Amino acid sequence: MHRRTLMAASLGLPLLAQAHHGWSSFDQSRPLWLEGRATQVSWRNPHAELKLEVAPDLKLPADLSTRKLPAQVASVNGPALLKATQLPTRKDRLWEIELAPLTRMEAWKVPEIKAGTALALLGFTFTDEKGGAVLRAEYLFLAGQVYGLRSGPA
């Protein structure tokens, strides 16, 4: 029985590893802006995830470069990211969004996101936007609040 349990657990590891991308998988030199509504949400570890239906008329907010960002434990140059943020070149309407682990979401006191929730994100996708429409969120803009997702609050 112990051998079967170990074998079953090891079979699930590649799937888990494939679903979770580390920061190094993403092009952190090119921050992207996405805004829309959550269509599906998985509030679980290794990190919360959602599918975001992007607005067809996606635009950068006029005040984006001057927005105040919360301090994080990790050293993140938020003002520089805001100034460098651009829209994605790909035209996908549905994006997979990787948020932070639940413990970090709880540390920031992020309310649980439900399907239908409007939100915006600043984050990173794969180099040259190759592969799927996946965004690793650096900042979450939700209900008038901003949450830094790379690390805990400072």
C-alpha positions in Angstrom: 0.0 0.0 0.0 2.8 2.4 0.9 4.5 1.8 -2.5 1.2 2.5 -4.4 0.6 5.7 -2.4 4.2 6.9 -3.2 3.8 6.0 -6.9 0.4 7.8 -7.2 1.8 10.9 -5.5 4.9 10.9 -7.8 2.7 10.7 -10.9 0.9 13.9 -9.9 4.2 15.9 -9.5 4.8 16.6 -13.1 1.3 18.0 -13.5 1.8 20.2 -10.5 5.2 21.4 -11.6 3.9 22.1 -15.1 1.0 24.3 -13.7 3.3 26.4 -11.5 5.7 28.7 -13.1 8.5 30.4 -11.2 9.4 34.1 -11.7 12.3 33.2 -13.9 9.9 31.8 -16.5 8.6 35.3 -17.2 10.0 38.3 -19.0 10.4 40.7 -16.1 11.8 43.5 -18.4 8.4 44.0 -20.0 5.5 44.6 -17.5 2.0 44.2 -19.1 -1.4 45.6 -18.1 -4.5 43.5 -18.2 -8.0 44.5 -17.1 -11.3 42.6 -17.2 -13.5 40.2 -15.3 -12.6 36.9 -13.6 -14.4 34.0 -15.3 -13.0 31.2 -13.3 -11.1 31.2 -10.0 -9.1 28.6 -8.2 -8.4 29.8 -4.7 -5.8 27.2 -3.8 -2.0 26.5 -3.5 0.6 26.4 -5.0 -0.9 29.8 -5.9 -4.3 31.3 -6.5 -5.2 31.3 -10.2 -7.9 32.8 -12.3 -9.0 33.2 -15.9 -9.5 36.8 -16.9 -11.7 37.9 -19.8 -9.9 41.0 -21.0 -12.0 44.0 -22.1 -12.0 44.4 -25.9 -11.1 48.1 -25.6 -8.2 47.5 -23.3 -6.2 50.7 -22.6 -3.5 51.8 -20.2 -5.0 54.0 -17.4 -4.0 57.6 -17.8 -2.8 57.8 -14.2 -1.0 54.5 -14.2 2.5 55.9 -13.9 1.6 58.0 -10.8 -0.3 55.4 -8.8 0.9 54.7 -5.3 2.0 51.1 -4.7 2.3 49.3 -1.4 5.7 48.4 0.0 6.7 44.8 -0.2 9.4 42.8 1.6 11.1 42.0 -1.7 12.9 44.8 -3.4 10.6 45.8 -6.3 10.9 49.1 -8.2 7.2 49.6 -8.5 7.4 53.2 -10.0 9.7 52.0 -12.7 7.4 49.1 -13.5 4.4 51.4 -13.7 6.3 53.7 -16.2 7.4 50.8 -18.3 4.0 49.0 -18.4 2.5 48.4 -21.8 -0.4 46.4 -23.3 0.2 42.9 -24.6 0.7 42.6 -28.3 -1.3 39.3 -28.5 -5.0 39.7 -28.8 -6.2 36.9 -26.6 -9.5 37.7 -24.8 -9.0 35.0 -22.2 -5.8 35.0 -20.1 -4.6 32.6 -17.4 -3.5 34.6 -14.4 -1.1 33.3 -11.7 -1.5 35.2 -8.4 0.4 34.5 -5.2 0.3 31.6 -2.8 -2.7 31.7 -0.4 -0.6 32.5 2.6 0.7 35.7 0.8 -2.8 36.6 -0.4 -3.9 36.3 3.3 -1.0 38.4 4.5 -2.1 41.2 2.1 -5.8 40.6 3.2 -6.9 40.1 -0.4 -10.6 39.2 -0.4 -11.3 35.9 -2.1 -12.0 36.7 -5.8 -15.1 35.2 -7.3 -16.2 34.7 -10.9 -17.5 38.0 -12.3 -15.2 40.2 -10.2 -13.7 43.1 -12.1 -9.9 43.6 -11.6 -6.7 44.7 -13.2 -3.2 43.4 -13.1 0.3 44.4 -13.8 2.5 41.4 -14.5 4.7 39.5 -16.8 4.2 36.9 -19.5 6.6 34.6 -21.3 9.4 36.1 -23.4 8.1 37.6 -26.7 4.6 36.5 -25.5 5.4 32.9 -26.7 3.3 30.1 -25.4 -0.1 30.5 -23.8 -1.7 33.7 -22.7 -0.4 33.5 -19.1 0.4 36.4 -16.9 2.2 36.2 -13.6 0.8 39.0 -11.5 3.2 41.5 -9.8 0.4 43.8 -8.6 -3.3 43.2 -8.3 -5.7 46.2 -8.5 -9.0 45.1 -6.9 -11.9 47.2 -5.5 -9.9 50.3 -5.1 -6.9 48.6 -3.4 -3.5 47.6 -4.7 -1.7 44.4 -3.6 1.9 43.5 -4.2 2.2 39.8 -4.9 5.9 39.1 -5.2 6.3 39.0 -1.4 4.6 39.9 1.8 3.7 43.4 2.9 6.6 45.4 4.3 
